[in-house]
Amino acid sequence: METSQKDVESLPTTIPEVEALIKQYDSELKAIEDAFRELVASENPAKGIFHASEIHENRQKKNIAEVNRQFAVNRRNRLRMEAEPF
């Protein structure tokens, strides 16, 4: 998945809004990690119960959320730098 210029421009434009977005991504990442743990714990190789596709999808969601969070962190840092230049 590529990030377009439109996606980058759609990020909030104030530091408090960006920090709220970062907290939202942190919560999303925690929920994704909890779901991952549940999937792994519910697997039972002896009974042939595997969740490979669900685990793969979960990892993809985690990667997307981490990248989106990093975009938000970068935006926050840029806004701080613009507010207080060197």
All heavy atoms as an XYZ file, in Angstrom:
699
protein
N       0.849     -1.177      0.000
C       0.000      0.000      0.000
C       0.890      1.234      0.000
O       1.744      1.386      0.851
C      -0.901     -0.022      1.234
C      -1.670      1.262      1.427
S      -2.660      1.282      2.917
C      -4.061      0.370      2.368
N       0.676      2.110     -0.959
C       1.455      3.333     -1.041
C       0.699      4.459     -0.359
O      -0.517      4.469     -0.312
C       1.691      3.707     -2.496
C       2.599      2.741     -3.227
C       2.881      3.208     -4.635
O       2.747      4.410     -4.910
O       3.235      2.359     -5.444
N       1.459      5.402      0.163
C       0.854      6.572      0.777
C       0.887      7.699     -0.245
O       1.953      8.090     -0.701
C       1.620      6.985      2.039
O       1.605      5.894      2.945
C       0.990      8.182      2.689
N      -0.265      8.190     -0.595
C      -0.329      9.253     -1.584
C      -0.173     10.609     -0.907
O      -0.258     10.735      0.313
C      -1.673      9.201     -2.320
O      -2.718      9.549     -1.434
N       0.047     11.629     -1.706
C       0.165     12.984     -1.181
C      -1.122     13.379     -0.480
O      -1.107     14.050      0.538
C       0.492     13.961     -2.318
C       0.762     15.368     -1.852
C       2.023     15.493     -1.008
O       2.927     14.675     -1.100
N       2.074     16.502     -0.183
N      -2.249     12.923     -0.998
C      -3.548     13.226     -0.388
C      -3.623     12.655      1.027
O      -4.113     13.300      1.943
C      -4.677     12.662     -1.249
C      -6.051     12.979     -0.721
C      -7.132     12.411     -1.616
C      -8.495     12.671     -1.005
N      -9.566     12.066     -1.769
N      -3.105     11.418      1.230
C      -3.108     10.804      2.556
C      -2.265     11.616      3.532
O      -2.648     11.821      4.672
C      -2.571      9.373      2.502
C      -3.496      8.432      1.757
O      -4.688      8.748      1.656
O      -3.001      7.404      1.270
N      -1.105     12.064      3.069
C      -0.218     12.839      3.933
C      -0.869     14.170      4.284
O      -0.806     14.620      5.425
C       1.153     13.058      3.243
C       2.012     14.015      4.029
C       1.856     11.719      3.068
N      -1.515     14.797      3.312
C      -2.163     16.080      3.558
C      -3.381     15.933      4.457
O      -3.822     16.891      5.064
C      -2.551     16.722      2.229
C      -1.348     17.166      1.421
C      -1.714     17.622      0.028
O      -2.905     17.537     -0.334
O      -0.802     18.058     -0.686
N      -3.931     14.732      4.567
C      -5.126     14.538      5.377
C      -4.798     14.399      6.869
O      -5.702     14.324      7.686
C      -5.914     13.323      4.899
O      -5.200     12.136      5.176
N      -3.508     14.352      7.204
C      -3.139     14.298      8.618
C      -3.527     15.605      9.289
O      -3.556     16.658      8.645
C      -1.628     14.064      8.761
C      -1.138     12.664      8.443
C       0.389     12.642      8.414
C      -1.643     11.661      9.457
N      -3.814     15.565     10.594
C      -4.179     16.796     11.300
C      -3.091     17.867     11.188
O      -1.919     17.563     10.968
C      -4.324     16.336     12.750
C      -4.558     14.871     12.674
C      -3.829     14.403     11.461
N      -3.485     19.107     11.400
C      -2.551     20.222     11.230
C      -2.161     20.893     12.536
O      -1.435     21.874     12.521
C      -3.148     21.276     10.279
O      -4.406     21.707     10.811
C      -3.318     20.707      8.885
N      -2.650     20.376     13.661
C      -2.236     20.937     14.951
C      -1.606     19.834     15.795
O      -1.961     18.657     15.662
C      -3.424     21.548     15.728
O      -4.334     20.504     16.083
C      -4.138     22.612     14.912
N      -0.691     20.235     16.663
C       0.019     19.257     17.482
C      -0.931     18.455     18.375
O      -0.808     17.226     18.427
C       1.145     19.944     18.281
C       2.228     20.431     17.304
C       1.743     19.007     19.325
C       3.304     21.290     17.932
N      -1.892     19.071     19.069
C      -2.802     18.267     19.899
C      -3.609     17.241     19.093
O      -3.824     16.117     19.548
C      -3.726     19.306     20.545
C      -2.944     20.572     20.533
C      -2.106     20.510     19.285
N      -4.030     17.611     17.890
C      -4.769     16.662     17.044
C      -3.877     15.499     16.629
O      -4.314     14.345     16.614
C      -5.303     17.366     15.796
C      -6.425     18.341     16.053
C      -6.812     19.113     14.803
O      -5.984     19.234     13.870
O      -7.946     19.601     14.755
N      -2.625     15.805     16.294
C      -1.698     14.747     15.882
C      -1.392     13.833     17.065
O      -1.343     12.606     16.917
C      -0.398     15.349     15.294
C       0.620     14.266     15.007
C      -0.699     16.145     14.031
N      -1.217     14.410     18.249
C      -0.944     13.582     19.432
C      -2.134     12.679     19.751
O      -1.950     11.526     20.158
C      -0.573     14.466     20.618
C       0.824     15.055     20.452
C       1.229     16.009     21.556
O       0.348     16.487     22.314
O       2.438     16.280     21.652
N      -3.352     13.176     19.544
C      -4.537     12.337     19.741
C      -4.553     11.194     18.715
O      -4.907     10.059     19.058
C      -5.805     13.181     19.611
N      -4.149     11.485     17.494
C      -4.082     10.457     16.460
C      -3.033      9.403     16.817
O      -3.259      8.205     16.645
C      -3.759     11.095     15.111
C      -3.750     10.181     13.900
C      -5.125      9.543     13.683
C      -3.318     10.955     12.664
N      -1.903      9.834     17.355
C      -0.855      8.899     17.775
C      -1.382      7.992     18.879
O      -1.158      6.775     18.846
C       0.410      9.661     18.225
C       1.073     10.341     17.021
C       1.400      8.722     18.919
C       2.165     11.326     17.382
N      -2.107      8.547     19.833
C      -2.696      7.732     20.901
C      -3.704      6.737     20.333
O      -3.787      5.595     20.785
C      -3.364      8.620     21.944
C      -2.386      9.359     22.821
C      -3.089     10.200     23.856
C      -2.080     10.990     24.670
N      -2.717     11.840     25.667
N      -4.450      7.164     19.326
C      -5.410      6.269     18.670
C      -4.674      5.097     18.019
O      -5.099      3.945     18.148
C      -6.204      7.045     17.628
C      -7.188      6.202     16.854
C      -7.892      7.017     15.775
O      -8.012      8.234     15.872
N      -8.349      6.343     14.740
N      -3.578      5.392     17.341
C      -2.790      4.315     16.717
C      -2.177      3.408     17.776
O      -2.093      2.191     17.583
C      -1.701      4.876     15.808
C      -2.236      5.384     14.490
C      -1.924      6.654     14.034
C      -3.055      4.586     13.694
C      -2.410      7.122     12.823
C      -3.549      5.055     12.485
C      -3.216      6.322     12.058
O      -3.707      6.782     10.868
N      -1.751      3.974     18.911
C      -1.211      3.149     19.991
C      -2.274      2.172     20.506
O      -1.983      0.991     20.737
C      -0.697      4.020     21.143
C       0.599      4.744     20.802
O       1.315      4.314     19.874
O       0.896      5.752     21.485
N      -3.499      2.660     20.661
C      -4.600      1.796     21.104
C      -4.895      0.714     20.066
O      -5.122     -0.445     20.413
C      -5.863      2.620     21.347
O      -5.657      3.540     22.384
N      -4.877      1.116     18.804
C      -5.126      0.160     17.725
C      -4.040     -0.918     17.708
O      -4.340     -2.107     17.567
C      -5.149      0.906     16.396
C      -5.467      0.041     15.204
C      -5.498      0.839     13.904
O      -5.707      2.068     13.940
O      -5.302      0.210     12.852
N      -2.789     -0.508     17.891
C      -1.682     -1.472     17.913
C      -1.821     -2.439     19.082
O      -1.542     -3.628     18.941
C      -0.341     -0.750     17.953
C       0.104     -0.135     16.631
C       1.242      0.845     16.849
C       0.506     -1.229     15.663
N      -2.267     -1.936     20.237
C      -2.448     -2.812     21.397
C      -3.551     -3.837     21.112
O      -3.402     -5.016     21.415
C      -2.794     -2.010     22.642
C      -2.907     -2.869     23.887
C      -3.304     -2.057     25.101
C      -3.437     -2.872     26.348
N      -4.012     -4.189     26.252
N      -4.645     -3.387     20.508
C      -5.742     -4.302     20.172
C      -5.289     -5.348     19.153
O      -5.640     -6.533     19.266
C      -6.933     -3.523     19.631
N      -4.499     -4.939     18.189
C      -3.989     -5.868     17.183
C      -3.076     -6.896     17.837
O      -3.154     -8.093     17.535
C      -3.258     -5.100     16.059
C      -4.275     -4.312     15.227
C      -2.444     -6.041     15.185
C      -3.661     -3.323     14.264
N      -2.230     -6.445     18.749
C      -1.313     -7.364     19.433
C      -2.090     -8.345     20.329
O      -1.749     -9.523     20.395
C      -0.296     -6.580     20.264
C       0.844     -7.401     20.776
C       1.678     -8.053     19.667
O       1.837     -7.448     18.594
O       2.170     -9.176     19.886
N      -3.140     -7.858     20.987
C      -3.977     -8.740     21.806
C      -4.648     -9.809     20.936
O      -4.714    -10.987     21.316
C      -5.034     -7.939     22.561
C      -4.443     -7.062     23.656
O      -3.273     -7.283     24.047
O      -5.142     -6.131     24.113
N      -5.147     -9.390     19.773
C      -5.779    -10.344     18.854
C      -4.763    -11.375     18.368
O      -5.083    -12.562     18.244
C      -6.390     -9.597     17.666
N      -3.534    -10.933     18.117
C      -2.480    -11.853     17.697
C      -2.230    -12.912     18.764
O      -2.143    -14.102     18.472
C      -1.189    -11.070     17.407
C      -0.002    -11.945     17.124
C       0.136    -12.570     15.892
C       0.974    -12.145     18.081
C       1.232    -13.375     15.629
C       2.065    -12.954     17.828
C       2.204    -13.572     16.596
N      -2.126    -12.467     20.009
C      -1.896    -13.418     21.104
C      -3.028    -14.436     21.210
O      -2.791    -15.619     21.455
C      -1.721    -12.670     22.420
C      -0.396    -11.965     22.530
C      -0.152    -11.442     23.941
N       1.005    -10.572     23.953
C       0.962     -9.248     24.041
N      -0.199     -8.631     24.156
N       2.067     -8.545     24.038
N      -4.264    -13.973     21.045
C      -5.408    -14.881     21.099
C      -5.367    -15.904     19.962
O      -5.660    -17.083     20.170
C      -6.709    -14.087     21.038
C      -7.017    -13.310     22.303
C      -8.287    -12.493     22.183
O      -9.138    -12.816     21.323
O      -8.424    -11.524     22.946
N      -5.010    -15.438     18.771
C      -4.927    -16.355     17.632
C      -3.867    -17.425     17.862
O      -4.115    -18.611     17.641
C      -4.600    -15.581     16.352
C      -5.729    -14.767     15.739
C      -5.196    -13.853     14.650
C      -6.808    -15.685     15.187
N      -2.706    -17.004     18.328
C      -1.626    -17.960     18.556
C      -2.003    -18.930     19.674
O      -1.760    -20.136     19.570
C      -0.303    -17.221     18.870
C       0.776    -18.190     19.308
C       0.158    -16.428     17.652
N      -2.616    -18.412     20.718
C      -2.989    -19.269     21.842
C      -4.080    -20.273     21.461
O      -4.122    -21.379     22.026
C      -3.459    -18.416     23.017
N      -4.931    -19.920     20.520
C      -6.029    -20.820     20.161
C      -5.631    -21.869     19.121
O      -6.424    -22.754     18.815
C      -7.228    -20.013     19.657
O      -6.927    -19.384     18.434
N      -4.440    -21.775     18.591
C      -3.980    -22.808     17.662
C      -3.718    -24.103     18.423
O      -3.282    -24.091     19.565
C      -2.687    -22.375     16.948
C      -2.907    -21.370     15.866
C      -1.670    -21.144     15.029
O      -0.554    -21.118     15.581
O      -1.818    -20.995     13.821
N      -4.012    -25.214     17.771
C      -3.765    -26.525     18.366
C      -3.305    -27.478     17.254
O      -4.125    -28.108     16.589
C      -5.030    -27.053     19.044
C      -4.773    -28.307     19.832
O      -3.776    -28.999     19.629
N      -5.695    -28.614     20.742
N      -1.983    -27.543     17.064
C      -1.466    -28.387     15.977
C      -1.890    -29.851     16.090
O      -2.119    -30.508     15.076
C       0.053    -28.249     16.106
C       0.258    -26.970     16.839
C      -0.925    -26.818     17.740
N      -2.021    -30.361     17.308
C      -2.406    -31.762     17.490
C      -3.802    -32.033     16.922
O      -4.081    -33.126     16.431
C      -2.361    -32.128     18.965
N      -4.675    -31.036     17.004
C      -6.038    -31.187     16.484
C      -6.185    -30.600     15.079
O      -7.290    -30.569     14.538
C      -7.033    -30.502     17.428
C      -7.141    -31.185     18.775
C      -8.188    -30.509     19.630
C      -8.327    -31.213     20.978
N      -9.326    -30.556     21.829
N      -5.077    -30.087     14.537
C      -5.130    -29.517     13.192
C      -5.760    -28.147     13.132
O      -6.271    -27.738     12.099
N      -5.735    -27.428     14.247
C      -6.316    -26.080     14.287
C      -5.185    -25.068     14.102
O      -4.317    -24.922     14.971
C      -7.053    -25.830     15.616
C      -8.185    -26.837     15.774
C      -7.578    -24.397     15.666
C      -8.874    -26.788     17.125
N      -5.211    -24.409     12.954
C      -4.206    -23.403     12.630
C      -4.915    -22.125     12.178
O      -6.004    -22.184     11.619
C      -3.290    -23.895     11.507
C      -2.545    -25.146     11.862
C      -2.997    -26.385     11.431
C      -1.390    -25.093     12.622
C      -2.308    -27.548     11.742
C      -0.695    -26.246     12.944
C      -1.150    -27.478     12.506
N      -4.277    -21.010     12.414
C      -4.849    -19.715     12.017
C      -3.841    -18.919     11.199
O      -3.672    -17.719     11.400
C      -5.262    -18.913     13.251
C      -6.238    -19.609     14.135
N      -7.523    -19.884     13.740
C      -6.112    -20.108     15.386
C      -8.146    -20.517     14.729
N      -7.312    -20.674     15.729
N      -3.172    -19.578     10.280
C      -2.100    -18.932      9.516
C      -2.586    -17.709      8.747
O      -1.946    -16.656      8.791
C      -1.461    -19.935      8.566
N      -3.699    -17.823      8.052
C      -4.166    -16.680      7.256
C      -4.608    -15.523      8.150
O      -4.347    -14.364      7.835
C      -5.291    -17.095      6.313
O      -6.403    -17.562      7.036
N      -5.257    -15.841      9.274
C      -5.677    -14.791     10.198
C      -4.469    -14.117     10.840
O      -4.447    -12.894     11.027
C      -6.581    -15.351     11.298
C      -7.935    -15.827     10.806
C      -7.933    -17.293     10.388
O      -6.834    -17.886     10.244
O      -9.028    -17.846     10.190
N      -3.458    -14.901     11.172
C      -2.238    -14.335     11.762
C      -1.539    -13.449     10.735
O      -1.070    -12.347     11.063
C      -1.311    -15.454     12.282
C      -1.941    -16.093     13.523
C       0.082    -14.927     12.586
C      -1.228    -17.346     14.016
N      -1.491    -13.893      9.489
C      -0.871    -13.097      8.436
C      -1.612    -11.769      8.256
O      -0.995    -10.701      8.165
C      -0.851    -13.879      7.126
C      -0.292    -13.114      5.980
N       1.047    -12.829      5.856
C      -0.897    -12.552      4.913
C       1.248    -12.128      4.757
N       0.074    -11.951      4.165
N      -2.925    -11.842      8.220
C      -3.736    -10.621      8.086
C      -3.515     -9.699      9.280
O      -3.405     -8.475      9.123
C      -5.219    -10.992      7.984
C      -6.132     -9.810      7.800
C      -7.593    -10.218      7.712
O      -7.881    -11.365      7.337
O      -8.442     -9.362      8.027
N      -3.410    -10.277     10.461
C      -3.156     -9.496     11.670
C      -1.811     -8.778     11.569
O      -1.702     -7.599     11.934
C      -3.185    -10.424     12.886
C      -2.888     -9.719     14.174
O      -1.725     -9.501     14.505
N      -3.929     -9.357     14.911
N      -0.796     -9.455     11.086
C       0.539     -8.846     10.949
C       0.511     -7.719      9.918
O       1.183     -6.706     10.093
C       1.582     -9.885     10.548
C       1.836    -10.956     11.600
C       2.474    -10.420     12.875
N       1.462     -9.927     13.806
C       1.703     -9.378     14.987
N       2.921     -9.232     15.414
N       0.740     -8.946     15.760
N      -0.285     -7.892      8.856
C      -0.409     -6.828      7.861
C      -1.066     -5.592      8.477
O      -0.625     -4.470      8.244
C      -1.210     -7.308      6.657
C      -0.450     -8.277      5.782
C      -1.281     -8.739      4.609
O      -2.476     -8.999      4.737
N      -0.642     -8.838      3.446
N      -2.111     -5.810      9.262
C      -2.774     -4.690      9.937
C      -1.810     -3.982     10.885
O      -1.807     -2.753     10.982
C      -3.993     -5.179     10.712
C      -5.157     -5.564      9.848
C      -6.314     -6.059     10.687
C      -7.480     -6.523      9.853
N      -8.577     -7.046     10.677
N      -0.998     -4.768     11.586
C      -0.021     -4.188     12.505
C       0.982     -3.326     11.743
O       1.288     -2.204     12.164
C       0.715     -5.282     13.272
C       1.754     -4.732     14.228
C       2.517     -5.834     14.928
C       3.586     -5.209     15.824
N       4.548     -6.186     16.286
N       1.475     -3.838     10.627
C       2.444     -3.073      9.834
C       1.841     -1.770      9.325
O       2.489     -0.721      9.373
C       2.958     -3.915      8.664
C       3.852     -5.039      9.113
O       4.438     -4.996     10.194
N       3.957     -6.066      8.287
N       0.608     -1.824      8.864
C      -0.066     -0.619      8.378
C      -0.233      0.391      9.506
O       0.038      1.585      9.342
C      -1.428     -0.974      7.741
C      -1.205     -1.747      6.443
C      -2.275      0.269      7.501
C      -2.452     -2.395      5.883
N      -0.667     -0.075     10.666
C      -0.859      0.823     11.808
C       0.462      1.429     12.258
O       0.520      2.620     12.606
C      -1.530      0.078     12.961
N       1.534      0.649     12.236
C       2.847      1.174     12.634
C       3.324      2.256     11.666
O       3.854      3.287     12.093
C       3.880      0.053     12.713
C       3.716     -0.831     13.923
C       4.675     -2.008     13.945
O       5.212     -2.383     12.875
O       4.885     -2.556     15.040
N       3.115      2.033     10.375
C       3.527      3.032      9.377
C       2.687      4.296      9.527
O       3.217      5.414      9.509
C       3.418      2.452      7.954
C       3.563      3.544      6.898
C       4.472      1.378      7.750
N       1.383      4.141      9.693
C       0.517      5.309      9.874
C       0.891      6.080     11.135
O       0.889      7.311     11.143
C      -0.944      4.886      9.924
C      -1.448      4.463      8.566
O      -0.911      4.836      7.535
N      -2.492      3.655      8.556
N       1.224      5.353     12.202
C       1.650      6.001     13.444
C       2.939      6.786     13.204
O       3.085      7.915     13.669
C       1.858      4.976     14.554
C       2.234      5.614     15.877
C       2.592      4.574     16.944
N       2.850      5.197     18.211
C       3.978      5.842     18.522
N       4.953      5.946     17.635
N       4.132      6.400     19.702
N       3.862      6.199     12.468
C       5.123      6.889     12.196
C       4.898      8.145     11.369
O       5.544      9.168     11.599
C       6.117      5.953     11.498
C       7.508      6.539     11.399
C       8.104      6.852     12.764
O       8.092      6.033     13.663
N       8.630      8.059     12.913
N       3.969      8.100     10.400
C       3.620      9.304      9.655
C       3.115     10.387     10.599
O       3.464     11.561     10.472
C       2.553      9.025      8.593
C       3.096      8.547      7.281
C       2.731      7.310      6.790
C       3.956      9.325      6.529
C       3.220      6.850      5.583
C       4.455      8.881      5.316
C       4.080      7.638      4.835
N       2.282     10.001     11.566
C       1.748     10.969     12.525
C       2.865     11.533     13.405
O       2.896     12.738     13.689
C       0.662     10.328     13.381
N       3.785     10.681     13.845
C       4.915     11.153     14.657
C       5.760     12.132     13.845
O       6.168     13.191     14.346
C       5.765      9.959     15.157
C       7.089     10.425     15.732
C       4.980      9.160     16.192
N       6.006     11.793     12.591
C       6.784     12.692     11.734
C       6.073     14.025     11.550
O       6.715     15.082     11.547
C       7.052     12.038     10.380
C       7.983     10.853     10.481
O       8.618     10.620     11.511
N       8.048     10.074      9.420
N       4.748     13.977     11.382
C       3.975     15.221     11.234
C       4.085     16.060     12.504
O       4.298     17.266     12.452
C       2.516     14.891     10.929
C       1.543     16.071     10.952
C       1.842     17.130      9.909
N       1.600     16.621      8.587
C       0.657     17.071      7.778
N      -0.115     18.063      8.145
N       0.503     16.549      6.591
N       3.951     15.414     13.664
C       4.075     16.141     14.934
C       5.445     16.804     15.036
O       5.554     17.985     15.408
C       3.854     15.204     16.111
C       3.979     15.903     17.468
C       3.953     14.947     18.607
N       5.123     14.073     18.520
C       5.263     12.952     19.213
N       4.309     12.552     20.028
N       6.347     12.226     19.085
N       6.486     16.068     14.700
C       7.834     16.620     14.772
C       8.012     17.796     13.814
O       8.645     18.799     14.162
C       8.866     15.534     14.489
C       8.900     14.485     15.574
O       8.386     14.684     16.678
N       9.485     13.341     15.271
N       7.441     17.672     12.617
C       7.526     18.765     11.647
C       6.781     19.995     12.160
O       7.276     21.126     12.043
C       6.963     18.327     10.299
C       7.187     19.350      9.216
C       6.750     18.892      7.826
N       7.009     17.494      7.583
C       6.051     16.591      7.332
N       4.782     16.948      7.319
N       6.349     15.342      7.096
N       5.606     19.784     12.738
C       4.841     20.918     13.277
C       5.599     21.599     14.420
O       5.605     22.823     14.518
C       3.466     20.444     13.756
C       2.484     20.025     12.661
C       1.247     19.391     13.276
C       2.109     21.211     11.785
N       6.235     20.804     15.266
C       7.029     21.387     16.358
C       8.191     22.202     15.811
O       8.500     23.270     16.311
C       7.542     20.295     17.282
C       6.502     19.720     18.181
C       7.092     18.641     19.078
N       6.096     18.103     19.988
C       6.226     17.004     20.673
N       7.335     16.282     20.563
N       5.268     16.590     21.474
N       8.856     21.666     14.781
C       9.988     22.364     14.208
C       9.539     23.663     13.539
O      10.226     24.690     13.641
C      10.691     21.467     13.181
C      11.989     22.034     12.681
S      12.887     20.906     11.633
C      11.854     20.885     10.183
N       8.395     23.651     12.863
C       7.884     24.856     12.235
C       7.471     25.895     13.272
O       7.611     27.097     13.045
C       6.702     24.513     11.336
C       7.082     23.747     10.091
C       5.895     23.251      9.301
O       4.735     23.445      9.750
O       6.117     22.630      8.243
N       6.976     25.435     14.408
C       6.549     26.357     15.469
C       7.743     27.006     16.160
O       7.686     28.165     16.563
C       5.681     25.638     16.479
N       8.826     26.237     16.307
C      10.018     26.738     16.976
C      11.251     26.395     16.148
O      11.982     25.464     16.457
C      10.143     26.108     18.364
C       8.987     26.437     19.274
C       9.113     25.734     20.616
O      10.222     25.361     20.999
O       8.070     25.564     21.262
N      11.484     27.154     15.078
C      12.635     26.835     14.240
C      13.951     27.054     14.984
O      13.993     27.740     15.993
C      12.510     27.803     13.065
C      11.563     28.849     13.491
C      10.742     28.290     14.616
N      14.996     26.485     14.426
C      16.307     26.573     15.076
C      16.627     27.988     15.338
O      17.135     28.799     15.252
C      17.385     25.901     14.216
C      17.130     24.441     14.032
C      16.685     23.932     12.832
C      17.318     23.558     15.081
C      16.452     22.583     12.666
C      17.093     22.202     14.932
C      16.661     21.731     13.711
